[in-house]
Amino acid sequence: MNTLSKTPPSPPQAESSDNRPRLESEQILRGSNTAEIEHAGQRYLLRVTRENKLILTK
């Protein structure tokens, strides 16, 4: 009898935090509360909320 394990495939390895680029929000916002980011032909808006959180919207 031949039994095969039905183990799901492992997800792709996430890049370790040591290898990811790290930017301070001030580098992106440059003193403003909002910044536009273009990605793949789409424009996104990064903004700082009143609670000092970041929100990225399309």
MOHUSUL-V694100 format. One record per residue. N is the residue number from 1. PHI is phi as a letter, one per 20 degrees, with the letter a starting at -180 (999 if undefined). NEAR is the number of other ideal C-beta (glycine too) atoms within 10 Angstrom. D_FIRST is the distance of its C-alpha to the first C-alpha in Angstrom with 2 decimals. Layout:
n->N phi->PHI near->NEAR d_first->D_FIRST
n->N phi->PHI near->NEAR d_first->D_FIRST
//
This chain:
n->1 phi->999 near->2 d_first->0.00
n->2 phi->d near->3 d_first->3.78
n->3 phi->d near->5 d_first->6.46
n->4 phi->d near->5 d_first->9.95
n->5 phi->f near->4 d_first->13.01
n->6 phi->d near->5 d_first->15.59
n->7 phi->e near->6 d_first->18.54
n->8 phi->f near->5 d_first->21.66
n->9 phi->f near->5 d_first->23.48
n->10 phi->f near->6 d_first->26.25
n->11 phi->f near->6 d_first->29.75
n->12 phi->g near->6 d_first->32.15
n->13 phi->f near->6 d_first->34.08
n->14 phi->f near->8 d_first->37.43
n->15 phi->f near->9 d_first->40.42
n->16 phi->f near->7 d_first->41.72
n->17 phi->f near->7 d_first->45.07
n->18 phi->f near->6 d_first->46.65
n->19 phi->e near->7 d_first->46.02
n->20 phi->e near->8 d_first->47.21
n->21 phi->f near->5 d_first->50.83
n->22 phi->c near->7 d_first->52.84
n->23 phi->c near->7 d_first->56.04
n->24 phi->f near->7 d_first->58.49
n->25 phi->g near->12 d_first->59.21
n->26 phi->f near->9 d_first->62.86
n->27 phi->f near->8 d_first->61.99
n->28 phi->e near->12 d_first->60.67
n->29 phi->e near->15 d_first->63.19
n->30 phi->l near->8 d_first->66.27
n->31 phi->n near->5 d_first->68.28
n->32 phi->e near->11 d_first->67.37
n->33 phi->e near->10 d_first->65.29
n->34 phi->b near->10 d_first->63.45
n->35 phi->b near->16 d_first->62.03
n->36 phi->e near->8 d_first->60.64
n->37 phi->c near->11 d_first->57.49
n->38 phi->e near->8 d_first->56.49
n->39 phi->b near->9 d_first->52.84
n->40 phi->l near->4 d_first->51.42
n->41 phi->m near->5 d_first->54.61
n->42 phi->d near->8 d_first->54.57
n->43 phi->d near->9 d_first->57.08
n->44 phi->d near->12 d_first->56.14
n->45 phi->d near->12 d_first->58.51
n->46 phi->d near->17 d_first->57.99
n->47 phi->c near->14 d_first->60.30
n->48 phi->e near->15 d_first->61.19
n->49 phi->e near->9 d_first->61.52
n->50 phi->f near->6 d_first->64.24
n->51 phi->e near->5 d_first->61.73
n->52 phi->m near->7 d_first->61.28
n->53 phi->d near->8 d_first->57.70
n->54 phi->d near->12 d_first->56.50
n->55 phi->c near->10 d_first->55.42
n->56 phi->d near->11 d_first->54.20
n->57 phi->c near->7 d_first->54.72
n->58 phi->e near->7 d_first->54.58
//
